[in-house]
Amino acid sequence: MKRIGIPLTFAAVFALATPVAPSLAQPAPAAAPLRAPDVIFVPTPTEVVQAMLKLAKVGPKDVLYDLGSGDGRIAIAAVKDFGALRATGIDIDPQRIKEAEENRQKAGVGDKVRFLNQDLFTTNISDATVVTLYLLPSLNVKLIPKLKSELKPGTRIVSHAFDMGDWKPEQTLDVNGRSVFFWTIPK
């Protein structure tokens, strides 16, 4: 019987037998966004958050969805400052979700607030009684069919800075030079 082998050098044998040191191992890559975000994150100022939630008359029976929730400040304030039953923030960027989760922990709002790393155009929001947004006008307009088909009549919608094209707001506020728009899903 003839033995066929591949000659190995001492270095090759040593390399095969030596485990990789943990410090040399590559870290797992961070989760990538589901797709590129449509907008850059710009936080809503605290006074605008308060005005939005006050305009929507958020209270203990409300289920709020913040579309493009960023660092989570609107969802957290809805529960902490206005007593909402629960709030959900939706953001496509996993980094924003991580920040929002950290802020949720610091705020002590428990399981009444959650953050989902999802696409706001495909997430089911049908149980919302209040929807908040700080998106671009073109995205607001693109959302209109979703809002009108998924949300129950009487659901309140509040947008920071941008309107919804031909869908005229029922009310507009000026908060220190920043616009806030309000709509209700028609009956």
N, CA, C and O atoms as a DFTB+ gen file, in Angstrom:
748 C
 N C O
     1  1       0.843      -1.159       0.000
     2  2       0.000       0.000       0.000
     3  2       0.892       1.226       0.000
     4  3       1.830       1.341       0.788
     5  1       0.577       2.127      -0.894
     6  2       1.376       3.336      -1.071
     7  2       0.690       4.492      -0.359
     8  3      -0.513       4.690      -0.529
     9  1       1.422       5.252       0.428
    10  2       0.898       6.416       1.133
    11  2       1.092       7.657       0.289
    12  3       2.192       7.927      -0.193
    13  1       0.029       8.402       0.114
    14  2       0.130       9.662      -0.610
    15  2      -0.121      10.758       0.409
    16  3      -1.124      10.736       1.122
    17  1       0.762      11.683       0.473
    18  2       0.595      12.751       1.437
    19  2       1.071      14.074       0.885
    20  3       1.785      14.149      -0.115
    21  1       0.659      15.082       1.557
    22  2       1.082      16.422       1.181
    23  2       2.080      16.855       2.230
    24  3       1.786      16.837       3.425
    25  1       3.260      17.245       1.786
    26  2       4.259      17.646       2.763
    27  2       3.835      18.941       3.466
    28  3       3.410      19.894       2.813
    29  1       3.949      18.969       4.777
    30  2       3.622      20.167       5.547
    31  2       4.883      20.684       6.214
    32  3       5.678      19.922       6.763
    33  1       5.040      21.955       6.156
    34  2       6.163      22.579       6.839
    35  2       5.801      22.729       8.312
    36  3       4.631      22.632       8.680
    37  1       6.775      22.958       9.128
    38  2       6.553      23.171      10.551
    39  2       5.601      24.351      10.772
    40  3       4.733      24.280      11.641
    41  1       5.747      25.422      10.009
    42  2       4.894      26.610      10.155
    43  2       3.444      26.269       9.846
    44  3       2.539      26.733      10.539
    45  1       3.212      25.459       8.807
    46  2       1.855      25.093       8.437
    47  2       1.206      24.250       9.524
    48  3       0.042      24.463       9.863
    49  1       1.944      23.300      10.070
    50  2       1.415      22.456      11.138
    51  2       1.112      23.319      12.364
    52  3       0.062      23.158      12.985
    53  1       2.009      24.222      12.714
    54  2       1.811      25.112      13.858
    55  2       0.578      25.982      13.662
    56  3      -0.201      26.160      14.598
    57  1       0.381      26.532      12.453
    58  2      -0.761      27.395      12.165
    59  2      -2.065      26.619      12.292
    60  3      -3.047      27.147      12.813
    61  1      -2.088      25.374      11.825
    62  2      -3.303      24.574      11.907
    63  2      -3.630      24.184      13.335
    64  3      -4.805      24.039      13.673
    65  1      -2.652      24.014      14.163
    66  2      -2.862      23.548      15.528
    67  2      -3.072      24.678      16.531
    68  3      -3.475      24.418      17.665
    69  1      -2.813      25.918      16.146
    70  2      -2.904      27.036      17.081
    71  2      -4.281      27.681      16.993
    72  3      -4.682      28.112      15.912
    73  1      -5.015      27.760      18.095
    74  2      -6.324      28.423      18.053
    75  2      -6.151      29.934      17.873
    76  3      -5.130      30.511      18.246
    77  1      -7.173      30.551      17.293
    78  2      -7.135      32.000      17.092
    79  2      -7.395      32.668      18.435
    80  3      -8.361      32.338      19.124
    81  1      -6.555      33.581      18.793
    82  2      -6.720      34.316      20.055
    83  2      -7.989      35.144      19.984
    84  3      -8.274      35.734      18.941
    85  1      -8.761      35.207      21.061
    86  2     -10.002      35.977      21.042
    87  2      -9.792      37.428      20.630
    88  3     -10.655      38.004      19.967
    89  1      -8.682      38.027      20.999
    90  2      -8.454      39.430      20.663
    91  2      -8.253      39.628      19.162
    92  3      -8.421      40.737      18.654
    93  1      -7.896      38.569      18.458
    94  2      -7.716      38.674      17.008
    95  2      -8.987      38.350      16.247
    96  3      -9.071      38.624      15.050
    97  1      -9.982      37.773      16.914
    98  2     -11.232      37.424      16.247
    99  2     -11.949      38.704      15.823
   100  3     -11.891      39.720      16.516
   101  1     -12.613      38.640      14.693
   102  2     -13.368      39.795      14.192
   103  2     -14.696      39.890      14.939
   104  3     -15.370      38.876      15.118
   105  1     -15.084      41.086      15.378
   106  2     -16.375      41.223      16.036
   107  2     -17.494      41.007      15.019
   108  3     -17.313      41.219      13.820
   109  1     -18.643      40.584      15.520
   110  2     -19.792      40.411      14.630
   111  2     -20.172      41.777      14.077
   112  3     -20.151      42.770      14.804
   113  1     -20.518      41.833      12.795
   114  2     -20.891      43.129      12.225
   115  2     -22.190      43.631      12.849
   116  3     -23.063      42.842      13.209
   117  1     -22.305      44.942      12.971
   118  2     -23.524      45.545      13.508
   119  2     -24.657      45.286      12.531
   120  3     -24.443      45.154      11.325
   121  1     -25.866      45.216      13.071
   122  2     -27.023      44.995      12.207
   123  2     -27.136      46.163      11.235
   124  3     -27.001      47.325      11.620
   125  1     -27.379      45.844      10.000
   126  2     -27.523      46.872       8.970
   127  2     -28.979      47.295       8.892
   128  3     -29.871      46.503       9.199
   129  1     -29.232      48.527       8.488
   130  2     -30.625      48.947       8.299
   131  2     -31.322      48.031       7.301
   132  3     -30.681      47.454       6.422
   133  1     -32.632      47.903       7.442
   134  2     -33.420      47.083       6.529
   135  2     -33.271      47.587       5.098
   136  3     -33.256      46.804       4.149
   137  1     -33.163      48.887       4.961
   138  2     -32.863      49.583       3.710
   139  2     -32.337      50.945       4.128
   140  3     -32.347      51.279       5.313
   141  1     -31.891      51.710       3.193
   142  2     -31.367      53.030       3.543
   143  2     -32.493      53.882       4.134
   144  3     -33.592      53.920       3.580
   145  1     -32.232      54.563       5.252
   146  2     -33.260      55.451       5.812
   147  2     -33.645      56.540       4.806
   148  3     -32.824      56.996       4.010
   149  1     -34.919      56.942       4.866
   150  2     -35.422      57.971       3.959
   151  2     -35.043      59.372       4.403
   152  3     -35.022      60.300       3.595
   153  1     -34.745      59.527       5.677
   154  2     -34.408      60.842       6.235
   155  2     -33.227      60.684       7.186
   156  3     -32.950      59.591       7.679
   157  1     -32.548      61.780       7.429
   158  2     -31.517      61.752       8.457
   159  2     -32.199      62.033       9.793
   160  3     -33.234      62.697       9.842
   161  1     -31.621      61.532      10.859
   162  2     -32.212      61.738      12.176
   163  2     -31.943      63.149      12.651
   164  3     -30.795      63.582      12.756
   165  1     -33.032      63.863      12.940
   166  2     -32.977      65.189      13.546
   167  2     -33.966      65.134      14.708
   168  3     -35.164      64.965      14.480
   169  1     -33.499      65.272      15.938
   170  2     -34.406      65.147      17.085
   171  2     -35.448      66.258      17.131
   172  3     -35.168      67.410      16.796
   173  1     -36.639      65.892      17.546
   174  2     -37.707      66.861      17.759
   175  2     -37.463      67.543      19.101
   176  3     -37.306      66.866      20.116
   177  1     -37.428      68.882      19.119
   178  2     -37.209      69.585      20.391
   179  2     -38.296      69.248      21.416
   180  3     -39.446      68.991      21.059
   181  1     -37.914      69.254      22.677
   182  2     -38.814      68.879      23.765
   183  2     -40.116      69.673      23.736
   184  3     -41.193      69.105      23.917
   185  1     -40.025      70.980      23.512
   186  2     -41.251      71.794      23.512
   187  2     -42.180      71.407      22.367
   188  3     -43.397      71.547      22.492
   189  1     -41.628      70.921      21.248
   190  2     -42.453      70.473      20.119
   191  2     -43.072      69.112      20.446
   192  3     -44.236      68.874      20.125
   193  1     -42.317      68.229      21.072
   194  2     -42.853      66.931      21.505
   195  2     -44.069      67.167      22.399
   196  3     -45.125      66.571      22.189
   197  1     -43.917      68.030      23.385
   198  2     -45.014      68.310      24.325
   199  2     -46.221      68.905      23.597
   200  3     -47.360      68.529      23.872
   201  1     -45.973      69.826      22.677
   202  2     -47.070      70.448      21.928
   203  2     -47.788      69.429      21.040
   204  3     -49.013      69.461      20.925
   205  1     -47.025      68.522      20.411
   206  2     -47.628      67.490      19.556
   207  2     -48.558      66.594      20.366
   208  3     -49.684      66.315      19.952
   209  1     -48.079      66.147      21.519
   210  2     -48.863      65.226      22.334
   211  2     -50.065      65.922      22.976
   212  3     -51.122      65.316      23.152
   213  1     -49.895      67.176      23.316
   214  2     -51.010      67.956      23.868
   215  2     -52.064      68.187      22.781
   216  3     -53.259      68.040      23.039
   217  1     -51.633      68.547      21.570
   218  2     -52.557      68.785      20.468
   219  2     -53.363      67.519      20.151
   220  3     -54.549      67.603      19.833
   221  1     -52.728      66.358      20.237
   222  2     -53.405      65.084      19.967
   223  2     -54.237      64.617      21.163
   224  3     -54.936      63.607      21.078
   225  1     -54.163      65.350      22.273
   226  2     -54.901      65.008      23.495
   227  2     -54.608      63.571      23.931
   228  3     -55.518      62.797      24.229
   229  1     -53.316      63.236      23.960
   230  2     -52.903      61.897      24.375
   231  2     -53.262      61.680      25.837
   232  3     -53.016      62.531      26.692
   233  1     -53.856      60.511      26.102
   234  2     -54.271      60.186      27.465
   235  2     -54.217      58.692      27.726
   236  3     -53.669      57.939      26.922
   237  1     -54.785      58.257      28.853
   238  2     -54.633      56.884      29.335
   239  2     -55.232      55.789      28.454
   240  3     -54.904      54.618      28.646
   241  1     -56.077      56.117      27.521
   242  2     -56.656      55.097      26.638
   243  2     -55.922      55.011      25.300
   244  3     -56.279      54.202      24.444
   245  1     -54.900      55.843      25.121
   246  2     -54.259      55.937      23.805
   247  2     -53.129      54.943      23.590
   248  3     -52.363      54.610      24.495
   249  1     -53.066      54.489      22.347
   250  2     -51.973      53.662      21.839
   251  2     -51.303      54.505      20.759
   252  3     -51.877      54.748      19.697
   253  1     -50.093      54.943      21.042
   254  2     -49.380      55.842      20.141
   255  2     -48.337      55.079      19.326
   256  3     -47.639      54.209      19.846
   257  1     -48.243      55.422      18.042
   258  2     -47.162      54.942      17.178
   259  2     -46.403      56.152      16.676
   260  3     -46.994      57.083      16.130
   261  1     -45.099      56.138      16.858
   262  2     -44.243      57.200      16.338
   263  2     -43.488      56.614      15.154
   264  3     -42.653      55.725      15.321
   265  1     -43.781      57.110      13.968
   266  2     -43.186      56.589      12.738
   267  2     -41.915      57.362      12.424
   268  3     -41.951      58.570      12.191
   269  1     -40.791      56.654      12.420
   270  2     -39.487      57.297      12.307
   271  2     -39.104      57.827      13.674
   272  3     -38.810      59.012      13.829
   273  1     -39.109      56.940      14.671
   274  2     -39.050      57.347      16.076
   275  2     -37.693      57.806      16.588
   276  3     -37.607      58.325      17.701
   277  1     -36.629      57.629      15.807
   278  2     -35.329      58.136      16.233
   279  2     -34.924      57.644      17.606
   280  3     -34.890      56.437      17.847
   281  1     -34.613      58.569      18.519
   282  2     -34.133      58.205      19.852
   283  2     -35.256      57.881      20.830
   284  3     -34.996      57.640      22.008
   285  1     -36.482      57.873      20.365
   286  2     -37.614      57.436      21.176
   287  2     -38.300      58.471      22.026
   288  3     -39.204      58.137      22.792
   289  1     -37.900      59.712      21.915
   290  2     -38.407      60.730      22.839
   291  2     -39.920      60.926      22.797
   292  3     -40.522      61.190      23.837
   293  1     -40.553      60.806      21.629
   294  2     -42.009      61.029      21.555
   295  2     -42.753      59.869      22.213
   296  3     -43.656      60.093      23.020
   297  1     -42.385      58.641      21.879
   298  2     -43.048      57.472      22.478
   299  2     -42.884      57.468      23.997
   300  3     -43.834      57.187      24.728
   301  1     -41.702      57.772      24.458
   302  2     -41.432      57.801      25.904
   303  2     -42.255      58.904      26.575
   304  3     -42.860      58.665      27.620
   305  1     -42.288      60.090      26.000
   306  2     -43.051      61.200      26.587
   307  2     -44.547      60.900      26.597
   308  3     -45.251      61.301      27.524
   309  1     -45.042      60.195      25.574
   310  2     -46.476      59.867      25.528
   311  2     -46.888      59.071      26.756
   312  3     -47.947      59.314      27.335
   313  1     -46.051      58.119      27.152
   314  2     -46.346      57.288      28.322
   315  2     -45.999      58.012      29.615
   316  3     -46.811      58.073      30.539
   317  1     -44.798      58.557      29.675
   318  2     -44.301      59.155      30.927
   319  2     -45.021      60.458      31.300
   320  3     -45.385      60.655      32.459
   321  1     -45.223      61.340      30.321
   322  2     -45.776      62.667      30.610
   323  2     -47.280      62.780      30.380
   324  3     -47.935      63.633      30.978
   325  1     -47.839      61.912      29.503
   326  2     -49.253      62.029      29.150
   327  2     -50.066      60.790      29.536
   328  3     -51.277      60.746      29.317
   329  1     -49.403      59.792      30.106
   330  2     -50.107      58.626      30.607
   331  2     -50.698      57.705      29.562
   332  3     -51.654      56.984      29.851
   333  1     -50.152      57.708      28.344
   334  2     -50.671      56.822      27.301
   335  2     -50.638      55.376      27.770
   336  3     -49.764      54.984      28.542
   337  1     -51.586      54.596      27.302
   338  2     -51.660      53.180      27.640
   339  2     -50.380      52.466      27.226
   340  3     -49.805      51.692      27.992
   341  1     -49.946      52.743      25.995
   342  2     -48.675      52.219      25.500
   343  2     -48.259      53.006      24.257
   344  3     -49.058      53.713      23.643
   345  1     -46.973      52.854      23.910
   346  2     -46.438      53.550      22.746
   347  2     -45.414      52.664      22.056
   348  3     -44.669      51.923      22.697
   349  1     -45.400      52.761      20.735
   350  2     -44.466      51.996      19.913
   351  2     -43.743      52.953      18.980
   352  3     -44.371      53.750      18.283
   353  1     -42.433      52.870      18.973
   354  2     -41.627      53.634      18.033
   355  2     -41.156      52.704      16.930
   356  3     -40.714      51.587      17.198
   357  1     -41.250      53.157      15.709
   358  2     -40.809      52.376      14.546
   359  2     -39.669      53.145      13.890
   360  3     -39.818      54.322      13.558
   361  1     -38.535      52.483      13.704
   362  2     -37.421      53.111      12.996
   363  2     -36.669      52.050      12.203
   364  3     -36.511      50.915      12.653
   365  1     -36.214      52.430      11.029
   366  2     -35.523      51.496      10.134
   367  2     -34.045      51.345      10.482
   368  3     -33.394      50.387      10.064
   369  1     -33.521      52.302      11.254
   370  2     -32.096      52.311      11.568
   371  2     -31.839      51.630      12.918
   372  3     -32.305      52.120      13.948
   373  1     -31.104      50.508      12.930
   374  2     -30.859      49.810      14.198
   375  2     -30.112      50.649      15.231
   376  3     -30.272      50.426      16.431
   377  1     -29.310      51.599      14.793
   378  2     -28.612      52.479      15.739
   379  2     -29.611      53.345      16.505
   380  3     -29.453      53.564      17.706
   381  1     -30.640      53.837      15.810
   382  2     -31.676      54.637      16.483
   383  2     -32.444      53.775      17.479
   384  3     -32.785      54.238      18.567
   385  1     -32.719      52.526      17.113
   386  2     -33.439      51.624      18.016
   387  2     -32.603      51.381      19.273
   388  3     -33.137      51.353      20.382
   389  1     -31.313      51.208      19.097
   390  2     -30.424      50.997      20.250
   391  2     -30.479      52.208      21.193
   392  3     -30.593      52.043      22.407
   393  1     -30.397      53.417      20.637
   394  2     -30.477      54.641      21.441
   395  2     -31.833      54.743      22.140
   396  3     -31.914      55.094      23.317
   397  1     -32.892      54.429      21.395
   398  2     -34.240      54.509      21.957
   399  2     -34.403      53.532      23.123
   400  3     -34.997      53.874      24.146
   401  1     -33.876      52.320      22.967
   402  2     -33.955      51.330      24.051
   403  2     -33.204      51.812      25.291
   404  3     -33.673      51.629      26.414
   405  1     -32.044      52.425      25.087
   406  2     -31.295      52.982      26.219
   407  2     -32.094      54.086      26.904
   408  3     -32.133      54.158      28.132
   409  1     -32.733      54.949      26.108
   410  2     -33.545      56.034      26.664
   411  2     -34.783      55.491      27.378
   412  3     -35.201      56.040      28.398
   413  1     -35.363      54.424      26.851
   414  2     -36.516      53.788      27.489
   415  2     -36.130      53.270      28.868
   416  3     -36.866      53.445      29.839
   417  1     -34.966      52.628      28.940
   418  2     -34.490      52.111      30.236
   419  2     -34.293      53.247      31.239
   420  3     -34.721      53.153      32.389
   421  1     -33.643      54.315      30.792
   422  2     -33.381      55.463      31.674
   423  2     -34.677      56.118      32.151
   424  3     -34.760      56.588      33.285
   425  1     -35.694      56.146      31.272
   426  2     -36.959      56.813      31.589
   427  2     -37.821      55.993      32.541
   428  3     -38.737      56.526      33.167
   429  1     -37.533      54.706      32.651
   430  2     -38.291      53.867      33.571
   431  2     -39.742      53.650      33.178
   432  3     -40.613      53.559      34.044
   433  1     -40.013      53.566      31.874
   434  2     -41.392      53.386      31.408
   435  2     -41.759      51.919      31.202
   436  3     -42.852      51.602      30.733
   437  1     -40.840      51.034      31.554
   438  2     -41.116      49.597      31.527
   439  2     -41.560      49.080      30.180
   440  3     -41.058      49.496      29.136
   441  1     -42.516      48.161      30.221
   442  2     -42.962      47.517      28.992
   443  2     -44.112      48.259      28.311
   444  3     -44.721      47.738      27.377
   445  1     -44.408      49.471      28.775
   446  2     -45.435      50.275      28.112
   447  2     -44.920      50.909      26.821
   448  3     -45.704      51.360      25.985
   449  1     -43.604      50.939      26.666
   450  2     -42.985      51.505      25.457
   451  2     -42.128      50.426      24.821
   452  3     -41.382      49.728      25.507
   453  1     -42.238      50.294      23.513
   454  2     -41.390      49.360      22.774
   455  2     -40.903      50.041      21.499
   456  3     -41.516      50.986      21.002
   457  1     -39.793      49.540      20.989
   458  2     -39.218      50.065      19.762
   459  2     -38.969      48.909      18.813
   460  3     -38.403      47.882      19.188
   461  1     -39.404      49.098      17.573
   462  2     -39.281      48.059      16.556
   463  2     -38.401      48.538      15.413
   464  3     -38.609      49.619      14.862
   465  1     -37.421      47.724      15.067
   466  2     -36.557      48.015      13.923
   467  2     -37.260      47.483      12.677
   468  3     -37.006      46.367      12.224
   469  1     -38.146      48.309      12.141
   470  2     -38.959      47.919      10.996
   471  2     -39.124      49.092      10.043
   472  3     -38.772      50.231      10.351
   473  1     -39.664      48.779       8.887
   474  2     -39.967      49.781       7.862
   475  2     -41.357      50.337       8.152
   476  3     -42.330      49.582       8.158
   477  1     -41.467      51.624       8.389
   478  2     -42.746      52.229       8.753
   479  2     -43.803      52.071       7.665
   480  3     -44.996      52.171       7.954
   481  1     -43.394      51.829       6.428
   482  2     -44.357      51.656       5.346
   483  2     -44.973      50.260       5.334
   484  3     -46.004      50.051       4.696
   485  1     -44.361      49.308       6.025
   486  2     -44.885      47.939       6.025
   487  2     -45.339      47.452       7.403
   488  3     -45.950      46.389       7.504
   489  1     -45.054      48.200       8.449
   490  2     -45.456      47.808       9.804
   491  2     -46.959      48.026       9.995
   492  3     -47.511      49.040       9.567
   493  1     -47.600      47.069      10.638
   494  2     -49.026      47.189      10.938
   495  2     -49.203      48.167      12.097
   496  3     -48.665      47.960      13.185
   497  1     -49.958      49.227      11.853
   498  2     -50.195      50.248      12.876
   499  2     -51.684      50.364      13.202
   500  3     -52.117      51.370      13.763
   501  1     -52.462      49.352      12.857
   502  2     -53.921      49.434      12.933
   503  2     -54.481      49.623      14.338
   504  3     -55.622      50.064      14.478
   505  1     -53.717      49.305      15.385
   506  2     -54.239      49.506      16.735
   507  2     -53.933      50.901      17.302
   508  3     -54.265      51.189      18.451
   509  1     -53.311      51.752      16.510
   510  2     -52.980      53.105      16.969
   511  2     -54.240      53.949      17.147
   512  3     -55.200      53.835      16.385
   513  1     -54.212      54.795      18.168
   514  2     -55.222      55.840      18.321
   515  2     -54.593      57.207      18.047
   516  3     -55.290      58.191      17.800
   517  1     -53.249      57.245      18.096
   518  2     -52.480      58.455      17.785
   519  2     -51.241      58.030      17.002
   520  3     -50.576      57.057      17.355
   521  1     -50.936      58.776      15.926
   522  2     -49.721      58.547      15.138
   523  2     -48.963      59.861      15.077
   524  3     -49.538      60.909      14.783
   525  1     -47.661      59.798      15.360
   526  2     -46.826      60.992      15.264
   527  2     -45.753      60.770      14.202
   528  3     -45.316      59.643      13.975
   529  1     -45.335      61.858      13.555
   530  2     -44.338      61.789      12.492
   531  2     -43.462      63.037      12.468
   532  3     -43.886      64.128      12.847
   533  1     -42.247      62.842      12.017
   534  2     -41.358      63.943      11.669
   535  2     -40.576      63.431      10.464
   536  3     -39.418      63.026      10.562
   537  1     -41.258      63.468       9.335
   538  2     -40.706      62.961       8.079
   539  2     -40.706      64.091       7.060
   540  3     -41.061      65.223       7.388
   541  1     -40.316      63.797       5.849
   542  2     -40.345      64.790       4.775
   543  2     -41.736      64.849       4.150
   544  3     -42.493      63.883       4.256
   545  1     -42.092      65.962       3.499
   546  2     -43.422      66.076       2.883
   547  2     -43.734      64.929       1.913
   548  3     -44.854      64.418       1.901
   549  1     -42.763      64.529       1.111
   550  2     -43.018      63.450       0.142
   551  2     -43.325      62.130       0.849
   552  3     -44.131      61.342       0.354
   553  1     -42.698      61.879       1.992
   554  2     -42.978      60.658       2.751
   555  2     -44.336      60.738       3.430
   556  3     -45.063      59.746       3.480
   557  1     -44.686      61.906       3.952
   558  2     -46.010      62.090       4.544
   559  2     -47.095      61.790       3.504
   560  3     -48.062      61.085       3.793
   561  1     -46.930      62.324       2.311
   562  2     -47.905      62.102       1.235
   563  2     -47.954      60.617       0.866
   564  3     -49.030      60.063       0.641
   565  1     -46.794      59.987       0.807
   566  2     -46.735      58.553       0.494
   567  2     -47.435      57.719       1.576
   568  3     -47.944      56.638       1.281
   569  1     -47.467      58.198       2.799
   570  2     -48.103      57.489       3.914
   571  2     -49.625      57.617       3.940
   572  3     -50.296      56.801       4.572
   573  1     -50.176      58.612       3.274
   574  2     -51.620      58.873       3.361
   575  2     -52.463      57.624       3.083
   576  3     -53.345      57.315       3.884
   577  1     -52.234      56.892       1.987
   578  2     -53.075      55.704       1.757
   579  2     -52.985      54.684       2.891
   580  3     -53.995      54.091       3.270
   581  1     -51.790      54.478       3.433
   582  2     -51.606      53.542       4.549
   583  2     -52.383      54.028       5.771
   584  3     -53.103      53.254       6.401
   585  1     -52.239      55.292       6.099
   586  2     -52.915      55.844       7.264
   587  2     -54.427      55.712       7.127
   588  3     -55.106      55.300       8.068
   589  1     -54.953      56.059       5.960
   590  2     -56.402      56.027       5.754
   591  2     -56.959      54.606       5.666
   592  3     -58.123      54.377       5.996
   593  1     -56.145      53.659       5.228
   594  2     -56.663      52.285       5.117
   595  2     -56.478      51.478       6.406
   596  3     -57.308      50.621       6.710
   597  1     -55.413      51.730       7.168
   598  2     -55.136      50.929       8.375
   599  2     -55.737      51.493       9.649
   600  3     -56.088      50.740      10.558
   601  1     -55.856      52.802       9.723
   602  2     -56.273      53.412      10.988
   603  2     -57.789      53.543      11.086
   604  3     -58.478      53.776      10.092
   605  1     -58.286      53.387      12.301
   606  2     -59.712      53.504      12.558
   607  2     -60.136      54.981      12.481
   608  3     -59.336      55.874      12.760
   609  1     -61.387      55.226      12.103
   610  2     -61.898      56.606      12.135
   611  2     -61.718      57.201      13.528
   612  3     -61.952      56.543      14.541
   613  1     -61.302      58.442      13.548
   614  2     -61.072      59.138      14.814
   615  2     -59.623      59.103      15.278
   616  3     -59.258      59.818      16.211
   617  1     -58.786      58.278      14.639
   618  2     -57.366      58.240      15.010
   619  2     -56.750      59.601      14.700
   620  3     -56.983      60.171      13.634
   621  1     -55.963      60.115      15.644
   622  2     -55.328      61.423      15.480
   623  2     -53.911      61.266      14.930
   624  3     -53.185      60.342      15.296
   625  1     -53.540      62.177      14.051
   626  2     -52.212      62.180      13.430
   627  2     -51.605      63.562      13.639
   628  3     -52.242      64.584      13.384
   629  1     -50.352      63.573      14.112
   630  2     -49.658      64.834      14.346
   631  2     -48.295      64.764      13.667
   632  3     -47.549      63.799      13.833
   633  1     -47.986      65.813      12.896
   634  2     -46.705      65.867      12.192
   635  2     -45.931      67.108      12.604
   636  3     -46.472      68.211      12.676
   637  1     -44.664      66.897      12.869
   638  2     -43.755      68.011      13.153
   639  2     -43.191      68.502      11.821
   640  3     -42.649      67.714      11.046
   641  1     -43.317      69.775      11.560
   642  2     -42.670      70.495      10.456
   643  2     -43.333      70.368       9.089
   644  3     -43.334      71.334       8.327
   645  1     -43.898      69.207       8.753
   646  2     -44.362      69.017       7.375
   647  2     -45.814      68.575       7.306
   648  3     -46.289      67.784       8.121
   649  1     -46.514      69.122       6.288
   650  2     -47.917      68.786       6.097
   651  2     -48.057      67.538       5.223
   652  3     -47.088      66.805       5.026
   653  1     -49.256      67.300       4.704
   654  2     -49.514      66.123       3.878
   655  2     -50.115      66.520       2.544
   656  3     -51.107      65.942       2.099
   657  1     -49.509      67.509       1.913
   658  2     -49.940      67.890       0.571
   659  2     -51.380      68.362       0.530
   660  3     -51.748      69.316       1.215
   661  1     -52.204      67.685      -0.282
   662  2     -53.604      68.082      -0.468
   663  2     -54.499      67.755       0.722
   664  3     -55.604      68.287       0.825
   665  1     -54.039      66.891       1.618
   666  2     -54.830      66.572       2.808
   667  2     -54.581      67.699       3.814
   668  3     -53.570      67.714       4.516
   669  1     -55.511      68.622       3.865
   670  2     -55.348      69.817       4.685
   671  2     -55.489      69.497       6.177
   672  3     -56.398      68.767       6.570
   673  1     -54.607      70.033       6.995
   674  2     -54.697      69.790       8.445
   675  2     -55.918      70.479       9.047
   676  3     -56.384      71.508       8.557
   677  1     -56.414      69.884      10.116
   678  2     -57.535      70.479      10.843
   679  2     -57.041      71.604      11.743
   680  3     -57.782      72.527      12.082
   681  1     -55.776      71.503      12.117
   682  2     -55.198      72.510      12.997
   683  2     -53.696      72.598      12.734
   684  3     -53.046      71.599      12.426
   685  1     -53.161      73.809      12.862
   686  2     -51.725      74.044      12.720
   687  2     -51.282      74.922      13.885
   688  3     -51.931      75.912      14.222
   689  1     -50.164      74.538      14.488
   690  2     -49.598      75.331      15.584
   691  2     -48.218      75.838      15.194
   692  3     -47.521      75.228      14.384
   693  1     -47.842      76.949      15.778
   694  2     -46.474      77.425      15.683
   695  2     -45.869      77.275      17.074
   696  3     -46.365      77.856      18.040
   697  1     -44.797      76.493      17.171
   698  2     -44.121      76.280      18.447
   699  2     -42.700      76.807      18.311
   700  3     -41.810      76.116      17.816
   701  1     -42.504      78.039      18.759
   702  2     -41.190      78.682      18.658
   703  2     -40.621      78.620      17.243
   704  3     -39.450      78.297      17.044
   705  1     -41.461      78.931      16.271
   706  2     -41.033      78.956      14.871
   707  2     -41.086      77.607      14.165
   708  3     -40.695      77.506      13.002
   709  1     -41.558      76.580      14.844
   710  2     -41.682      75.242      14.232
   711  2     -43.159      74.911      14.083
   712  3     -43.955      75.146      14.993
   713  1     -43.516      74.365      12.933
   714  2     -44.912      74.024      12.665
   715  2     -45.260      72.633      13.167
   716  3     -44.450      71.708      13.112
   717  1     -46.490      72.512      13.659
   718  2     -47.063      71.233      14.059
   719  2     -48.434      71.153      13.388
   720  3     -49.239      72.078      13.488
   721  1     -48.688      70.036      12.703
   722  2     -49.925      69.841      11.947
   723  2     -50.733      68.694      12.565
   724  3     -50.178      67.717      13.068
   725  1     -52.079      68.849      12.509
   726  2     -52.962      67.863      13.117
   727  2     -54.079      67.455      12.161
   728  3     -54.705      68.297      11.516
   729  1     -54.318      66.127      12.084
   730  2     -55.410      65.560      11.282
   731  2     -56.121      64.499      12.107
   732  3     -55.583      64.001      13.096
   733  1     -57.328      64.163      11.694
   734  2     -58.071      63.037      12.258
   735  2     -58.515      62.166      11.088
   736  3     -58.942      62.679      10.054
   737  1     -58.414      60.850      11.251
   738  2     -58.905      59.940      10.213
   739  2     -60.419      60.122      10.149
   740  3     -61.112      59.998      11.159
   741  1     -60.927      60.419       8.943
   742  2     -62.365      60.696       8.813
   743  2     -63.242      59.481       9.112
   744  3     -62.836      58.330       8.950
   745  1     -64.438      59.785       9.549
   746  2     -65.417      58.725       9.852
   747  2     -66.142      58.295       8.602
   748  3     -67.001      57.415       8.658
